Amino acid sequence: MRALILIAAVCAPSVAHAQIVNPISADTSQLASKAELATVQSSLCPPGTVAPQTEAVAAAAGSASTCLRSDARLPRITRAGMAPPTPSTGDWAITWSSPLPSPPVTLPIPMNTGTQPIVCNVTSSTTTGASGRCWLARTLPATILTLTALLSFDPNGAPAAGITVQVLAIPTTQ
């Protein structure tokens, strides 16, 4: 019998008491008015609708009344790429992904995993690409005995075949 009384007491439906909440009036004295919000909004710059300019040598403050959008992409003024492996002649060539405004200064850098130095020259540098040639550099032998032998020594050895050339293009600034 005691167990039944205990079960009845535990399983008895609970009595819910209703609670009344009195609304408290909010203090709006610290909030901005519609006129103040309109003033702030009028001072914000609207997002731009044209592509940003490329970087320039001489800095300028600018006078646009628009702001740069967060997803805008600034145009690059430099180019960097990998010229494919050179053929047996050592020639290399590259085409820029997009033309430059003027012919750039072009710097070829050979990827050399060997022990013999490689020298690369530029033969052409245009707004759309560049080309050149690479040679295996030779060191001066210690056994040159005559001035004639020294004058006829060619520091450029055989063409550097099968190398990849890293090419940097930087617009001229002067």
PLY file of the C-alpha trace (Angstrom):
ply
format ascii 1.0
element vertex 174
property float x
property float y
property float z
element edge 173
property int vertex1
property int vertex2
end_header
0.00 0.00 0.00
2.81 2.37 0.83
4.27 1.80 -2.63
0.98 2.80 -4.25
0.83 6.02 -2.25
4.44 6.82 -3.17
3.79 6.15 -6.88
0.63 8.26 -6.77
2.53 11.13 -5.17
5.37 10.99 -7.71
3.11 10.58 -10.74
0.53 13.13 -9.70
0.14 15.94 -12.23
2.02 19.01 -11.15
0.16 22.18 -10.65
1.40 24.97 -12.90
1.20 28.46 -11.64
0.67 31.20 -14.16
3.10 34.02 -13.94
2.26 37.50 -15.12
5.11 39.60 -16.45
4.73 43.32 -16.22
6.31 44.95 -19.28
8.95 47.53 -18.43
9.22 50.50 -20.72
12.60 50.66 -22.49
14.81 53.69 -22.16
15.16 54.94 -25.75
16.90 58.19 -24.85
20.31 56.74 -25.83
19.20 55.46 -29.27
19.90 57.44 -32.42
17.03 59.25 -34.02
15.98 58.71 -37.63
17.55 62.05 -38.55
20.87 61.07 -36.93
20.86 57.73 -38.78
20.14 59.50 -42.07
23.10 61.83 -41.43
25.45 58.89 -40.79
24.19 57.01 -43.85
24.68 60.04 -46.07
28.33 60.27 -45.01
29.09 56.62 -45.93
30.63 56.16 -49.36
28.70 53.98 -51.78
30.42 50.95 -53.33
32.25 51.57 -56.60
31.01 50.17 -59.91
34.24 50.26 -61.96
37.41 48.18 -61.75
40.19 49.65 -59.58
43.15 51.33 -61.27
46.53 49.62 -61.45
49.18 50.61 -58.97
51.30 53.57 -60.01
54.81 54.86 -59.44
53.63 58.19 -58.01
51.14 58.00 -55.17
47.92 60.04 -55.26
45.19 60.55 -52.67
42.40 60.15 -55.22
39.11 61.98 -55.43
36.50 59.26 -55.99
33.38 59.46 -53.87
32.97 55.68 -53.87
34.61 52.92 -51.85
36.42 49.82 -53.01
34.21 46.74 -52.71
35.49 43.92 -50.53
35.53 41.49 -53.47
37.28 43.85 -55.91
40.48 42.56 -57.53
43.26 45.05 -58.12
45.07 44.65 -61.44
48.70 43.55 -61.21
51.42 45.50 -62.93
53.98 42.67 -62.74
53.97 39.28 -64.42
55.68 36.09 -63.34
55.62 32.78 -65.13
57.44 29.59 -65.97
58.76 29.16 -69.50
58.59 25.51 -70.57
61.80 23.46 -70.72
64.25 24.75 -73.29
64.90 22.76 -76.49
68.41 21.74 -77.58
69.10 25.32 -78.70
68.54 26.70 -75.17
65.84 29.10 -76.38
62.97 30.04 -74.04
59.76 32.01 -74.60
56.76 33.07 -72.57
53.47 34.87 -73.25
52.02 37.06 -70.49
48.55 36.14 -69.22
47.42 39.68 -70.06
49.28 42.41 -71.94
51.25 45.04 -70.06
50.82 48.76 -70.80
54.45 49.06 -71.98
57.38 46.69 -72.61
58.68 45.56 -69.19
62.06 44.87 -67.68
62.32 41.09 -68.02
64.38 38.91 -65.69
64.97 35.26 -66.68
66.00 32.97 -63.83
67.04 29.43 -64.75
65.94 26.58 -62.51
69.25 24.81 -62.14
69.53 21.52 -60.28
73.03 20.80 -61.61
76.44 22.04 -60.56
77.34 23.97 -63.72
76.13 27.60 -63.74
73.54 28.62 -66.32
73.33 32.08 -67.85
70.09 33.28 -69.48
69.69 36.35 -71.67
66.64 38.21 -72.95
66.44 38.75 -76.71
62.95 40.27 -76.83
60.65 41.82 -74.23
57.28 43.14 -75.38
53.91 43.99 -73.86
52.67 40.48 -74.69
55.65 38.25 -73.88
59.40 37.70 -73.83
62.00 35.35 -75.26
65.69 34.60 -74.86
68.37 31.95 -74.70
70.25 30.08 -71.97
73.80 28.69 -72.00
75.84 26.59 -69.67
78.44 28.95 -68.21
82.03 27.82 -68.23
84.61 28.68 -65.65
87.99 30.02 -66.70
90.46 27.14 -66.90
93.63 27.46 -64.89
95.76 26.24 -67.81
95.41 29.24 -70.17
99.03 30.03 -70.91
98.84 32.70 -73.58
96.97 35.95 -74.08
95.67 34.65 -77.41
94.12 31.64 -75.69
92.49 33.97 -73.17
91.09 36.25 -75.91
89.59 33.31 -77.79
88.06 31.73 -74.67
84.24 31.64 -74.87
82.67 31.83 -71.38
79.39 30.57 -72.77
79.43 26.85 -73.27
76.82 24.73 -74.93
73.17 25.80 -74.99
71.35 24.86 -71.78
68.79 22.33 -72.99
65.90 20.95 -70.95
65.76 23.61 -68.24
62.72 25.54 -67.05
63.11 29.31 -66.86
61.29 31.45 -64.30
60.52 34.80 -65.88
59.67 38.03 -64.04
58.35 41.11 -65.85
58.31 44.48 -64.13
57.07 47.65 -65.85
59.64 50.38 -66.23
59.36 53.29 -63.85
61.99 55.62 -65.29
0 1
1 2
2 3
3 4
4 5
5 6
6 7
7 8
8 9
9 10
10 11
11 12
12 13
13 14
14 15
15 16
16 17
17 18
18 19
19 20
20 21
21 22
22 23
23 24
24 25
25 26
26 27
27 28
28 29
29 30
30 31
31 32
32 33
33 34
34 35
35 36
36 37
37 38
38 39
39 40
40 41
41 42
42 43
43 44
44 45
45 46
46 47
47 48
48 49
49 50
50 51
51 52
52 53
53 54
54 55
55 56
56 57
57 58
58 59
59 60
60 61
61 62
62 63
63 64
64 65
65 66
66 67
67 68
68 69
69 70
70 71
71 72
72 73
73 74
74 75
75 76
76 77
77 78
78 79
79 80
80 81
81 82
82 83
83 84
84 85
85 86
86 87
87 88
88 89
89 90
90 91
91 92
92 93
93 94
94 95
95 96
96 97
97 98
98 99
99 100
100 101
101 102
102 103
103 104
104 105
105 106
106 107
107 108
108 109
109 110
110 111
111 112
112 113
113 114
114 115
115 116
116 117
117 118
118 119
119 120
120 121
121 122
122 123
123 124
124 125
125 126
126 127
127 128
128 129
129 130
130 131
131 132
132 133
133 134
134 135
135 136
136 137
137 138
138 139
139 140
140 141
141 142
142 143
143 144
144 145
145 146
146 147
147 148
148 149
149 150
150 151
151 152
152 153
153 154
154 155
155 156
156 157
157 158
158 159
159 160
160 161
161 162
162 163
163 164
164 165
165 166
166 167
167 168
168 169
169 170
170 171
171 172
172 173
